[in-house]
Amino acid sequence: MRLYLDNCMFNRPFDDQSNIRVLLETEAKLKIQEQIRSGIFDLVWSYILDYENEKNPYRERQNQIDHWRKYAQIDIQEEAEVILQANILYQLGLKKMDALHIACASIAKADYFLTTDKGILKKAVVVDMVSIKDPIDFIKEVFP
């Protein structure tokens, strides 16, 4: 099963864990990462993940996130089809960067696009390119 984790997912463990939802999302994300490391899930990477991570002002976080690139089975680079799909998603009301992430997941034929971004999750109903889930819902669906 192919998974695309957006930048919010990779950064979730660095967020304030005093909020129960953040804590549960972090635990789910760590379980997902464990499954990626053991080869159960295939990780999809993209040039947009690199771009956003390079803008991370915290060098240690940036390095830890960049470390996940080596586990990626697929690495999507900028190409015309990505831009075309991203433009369609943008027209549906997604932010430009979010549209690019989802387009990369679609091009990679990811089974799931995982995010903790509430804006993306609210727009998930208009996206038919890939199944969009938060990490908790993904865990509940895949590990019933």
Secondary structure, 3 states (H helix, E strand, C coil): CEEEECHHHHHHHHCCCCCHHHHHHHHHHHHHHHHHHCCCCEEEEEHHHHHHHHCCCCHHHHHHHHHHHHHEEEEECCCHHHHHHHHHHHHCCCCHHHHHHHHHHHHCCCCEEECCCHHHHHHHHHCCCCEEECHHHHHHHHCC
